[in-house]
């Protein structure tokens, strides 16, 4: 007689954890929900489309995978990845925004029908006072036999957490038929001063560029205040190291040396990064940046972008690399245009202070505003020329942002993001800056700098710039704050180019900043798109940067002479 042995009797396996896929549209509150459940910061914010990756968490024996927001009207890379993940998932937590419940149900129900799961309705505080909504919610629970749990995703109570835990232990099947919604769930955010019909676009644009302007001006004031106290110790260190062998002397205390250029990094670049990231983190977590971009969306269509793309371009003023990665959440039709705009026109937190430092060293800080205006104008012209009619039509097909509600700042997220930026600064930006200074110092000792200047100097003549500007263009192509290393005299803290007009200085800084994306940004574009795309973008950017510089450097003097 055949014997059957239950192996589990002797070798019990650990209880398998249920795996849940947390899905929903953008800005519905999925990330805040997982943060409340697990007590761990999920690395995202209130910014629409800020989540890029699926992140897995364990809560009370349940494995919950937080996914980026689904955009049903857009063919983004991230949305495609979430939909593929959804096809292989049996258990789903469907997150719906109360104020947009009818639309969310209509768009998402077909994706989850037949699977087991629960439903969580966020922003319940916006509609909970409505009697018809409360009645319809009770009807939905009875008709579908599903758990419909209502929360204010920023303030989840212990009772609501217990409801979610119980619902995950006893999930029900999503019916095939989409529930009918008859109550009025809609709540529209109040119009604010920057959303007026006439002055709204101008005010929205001003608020969008305000973080960059505040960061630059505060960094400049901070540097001017502290530089006299830093100058003396730096000079003392340079005197102590003056007896070093010639190669080390050039690498450390030469015109391009590390010690000579370190005050720029500490006094200009670091404060700019801190101020900009602080303000932008508040813009993100309050939802303000999405509201501003929503208001400007119709104007972006004319240059092949959408309001969603504009958010990424503004983020590029902090650092181009994460902004380029964030374009995964943009439409495939406009993603290329958005990357072009970031690469050409988003002056990062290292380029901006370098620009201000150069203008200050020349005693001409008033050139900062004209520089920003020229950068914005030429970026718009660049996009207008390089985008096709089909791309502009695709950008105008939908406003892919929504007028979300403004919320109080999430200070925990803001502080955490600042720490992340600081960590990135010292782990990535600082080592690169050190490497550039050491490399350029070595090249100077080898005589390679003079050779490079001789090669590039004919190009400088073509754009009506002095030969000495060539080194700034070369270093700026490697790393954006390299333009300061190329133009600022480390000994006098003045300009290396003594005979240069205001327009030539403006054009030299402009060309060094937009000639090419920095090496790290270019490698990111290669990884995100392809080698071929990055090569075409670089060649196109070089051509138009030279063209715009030529028009400015030759045309402006002729115009003023008339």
Secondary structure as the mmCIF struct_conf table of DSSP 4:
data_model
#
loop_
_struct_conf.conf_type_id
_struct_conf.id
_struct_conf.beg_label_comp_id
_struct_conf.beg_label_asym_id
_struct_conf.beg_label_seq_id
_struct_conf.end_label_comp_id
_struct_conf.end_label_asym_id
_struct_conf.end_label_seq_id
HELX_RH_AL_P HELX_RH_AL_P1 UNK A 7 UNK A 10
BEND BEND1 UNK A 11 UNK A 11
HELX_LH_PP_P HELX_LH_PP_P1 UNK A 12 UNK A 17
STRN STRN1 UNK A 18 UNK A 24
STRN STRN2 UNK A 25 UNK A 25
TURN_TY1_P TURN_TY1_P1 UNK A 26 UNK A 27
BEND BEND2 UNK A 28 UNK A 29
HELX_RH_AL_P HELX_RH_AL_P2 UNK A 30 UNK A 38
BEND BEND3 UNK A 39 UNK A 40
BEND BEND4 UNK A 43 UNK A 43
BEND BEND5 UNK A 46 UNK A 47
TURN_TY1_P TURN_TY1_P2 UNK A 48 UNK A 49
BEND BEND6 UNK A 53 UNK A 53
STRN STRN3 UNK A 55 UNK A 59
TURN_TY1_P TURN_TY1_P3 UNK A 60 UNK A 61
STRN STRN4 UNK A 62 UNK A 66
HELX_LH_PP_P HELX_LH_PP_P2 UNK A 68 UNK A 69
STRN STRN5 UNK A 70 UNK A 70
TURN_TY1_P TURN_TY1_P4 UNK A 72 UNK A 73
HELX_RH_AL_P HELX_RH_AL_P3 UNK A 77 UNK A 87
TURN_TY1_P TURN_TY1_P5 UNK A 88 UNK A 88
BEND BEND7 UNK A 90 UNK A 90
STRN STRN6 UNK A 91 UNK A 97
HELX_RH_3T_P HELX_RH_3T_P1 UNK A 98 UNK A 100
HELX_RH_AL_P HELX_RH_AL_P4 UNK A 101 UNK A 112
TURN_TY1_P TURN_TY1_P6 UNK A 113 UNK A 114
BEND BEND8 UNK A 115 UNK A 115
STRN STRN7 UNK A 116 UNK A 122
HELX_RH_3T_P HELX_RH_3T_P2 UNK A 124 UNK A 126
TURN_TY1_P TURN_TY1_P7 UNK A 127 UNK A 129
HELX_RH_AL_P HELX_RH_AL_P5 UNK A 131 UNK A 144
STRN STRN8 UNK A 148 UNK A 150
TURN_TY1_P TURN_TY1_P8 UNK A 153 UNK A 154
BEND BEND9 UNK A 155 UNK A 155
HELX_RH_AL_P HELX_RH_AL_P6 UNK A 158 UNK A 169
TURN_TY1_P TURN_TY1_P9 UNK A 170 UNK A 170
STRN STRN9 UNK A 172 UNK A 173
HELX_LH_PP_P HELX_LH_PP_P3 UNK A 174 UNK A 175
BEND BEND10 UNK A 176 UNK A 177
HELX_LH_PP_P HELX_LH_PP_P4 UNK A 178 UNK A 180
BEND BEND11 UNK A 183 UNK A 183
HELX_LH_PP_P HELX_LH_PP_P5 UNK A 188 UNK A 191
HELX_RH_3T_P HELX_RH_3T_P3 UNK A 193 UNK A 195
BEND BEND12 UNK A 197 UNK A 199
HELX_RH_AL_P HELX_RH_AL_P7 UNK A 200 UNK A 240
TURN_TY1_P TURN_TY1_P10 UNK A 241 UNK A 243
BEND BEND13 UNK A 244 UNK A 244
HELX_RH_AL_P HELX_RH_AL_P8 UNK A 246 UNK A 253
BEND BEND14 UNK A 254 UNK A 254
TURN_TY1_P TURN_TY1_P11 UNK A 255 UNK A 256
HELX_RH_AL_P HELX_RH_AL_P9 UNK A 258 UNK A 264
HELX_RH_PI_P HELX_RH_PI_P1 UNK A 265 UNK A 269
HELX_RH_AL_P HELX_RH_AL_P10 UNK A 270 UNK A 286
TURN_TY1_P TURN_TY1_P12 UNK A 287 UNK A 287
HELX_RH_AL_P HELX_RH_AL_P11 UNK A 288 UNK A 300
HELX_RH_3T_P HELX_RH_3T_P4 UNK A 301 UNK A 303
TURN_TY1_P TURN_TY1_P13 UNK A 304 UNK A 304
HELX_RH_AL_P HELX_RH_AL_P12 UNK A 307 UNK A 315
TURN_TY1_P TURN_TY1_P14 UNK A 316 UNK A 318
HELX_RH_AL_P HELX_RH_AL_P13 UNK A 320 UNK A 326
HELX_RH_3T_P HELX_RH_3T_P5 UNK A 327 UNK A 329
BEND BEND15 UNK A 330 UNK A 330
TURN_TY1_P TURN_TY1_P15 UNK A 332 UNK A 334
HELX_RH_AL_P HELX_RH_AL_P14 UNK A 335 UNK A 345
TURN_TY1_P TURN_TY1_P16 UNK A 349 UNK A 350
HELX_RH_AL_P HELX_RH_AL_P15 UNK A 351 UNK A 361
TURN_TY1_P TURN_TY1_P17 UNK A 362 UNK A 363
TURN_TY1_P TURN_TY1_P18 UNK A 365 UNK A 366
HELX_RH_AL_P HELX_RH_AL_P16 UNK A 367 UNK A 386
BEND BEND16 UNK A 387 UNK A 387
HELX_RH_AL_P HELX_RH_AL_P17 UNK A 389 UNK A 395
TURN_TY1_P TURN_TY1_P19 UNK A 396 UNK A 396
BEND BEND17 UNK A 397 UNK A 397
BEND BEND18 UNK A 401 UNK A 401
HELX_LH_PP_P HELX_LH_PP_P6 UNK A 404 UNK A 406
HELX_RH_AL_P HELX_RH_AL_P18 UNK A 411 UNK A 424
HELX_RH_PI_P HELX_RH_PI_P2 UNK A 425 UNK A 429
HELX_RH_AL_P HELX_RH_AL_P19 UNK A 430 UNK A 446
TURN_TY1_P TURN_TY1_P20 UNK A 447 UNK A 447
HELX_RH_AL_P HELX_RH_AL_P20 UNK A 448 UNK A 462
TURN_TY1_P TURN_TY1_P21 UNK A 463 UNK A 464
HELX_RH_3T_P HELX_RH_3T_P6 UNK A 467 UNK A 469
HELX_RH_AL_P HELX_RH_AL_P21 UNK A 470 UNK A 478
TURN_TY1_P TURN_TY1_P22 UNK A 480 UNK A 481
HELX_RH_AL_P HELX_RH_AL_P22 UNK A 482 UNK A 487
STRN STRN10 UNK A 488 UNK A 488
TURN_TY1_P TURN_TY1_P23 UNK A 490 UNK A 492
BEND BEND19 UNK A 493 UNK A 494
STRN STRN11 UNK A 495 UNK A 495
BEND BEND20 UNK A 496 UNK A 496
BEND BEND21 UNK A 499 UNK A 499
HELX_RH_AL_P HELX_RH_AL_P23 UNK A 502 UNK A 514
BEND BEND22 UNK A 515 UNK A 516
HELX_RH_AL_P HELX_RH_AL_P24 UNK A 519 UNK A 528
TURN_TY1_P TURN_TY1_P24 UNK A 529 UNK A 529
HELX_RH_AL_P HELX_RH_AL_P25 UNK A 531 UNK A 561
#
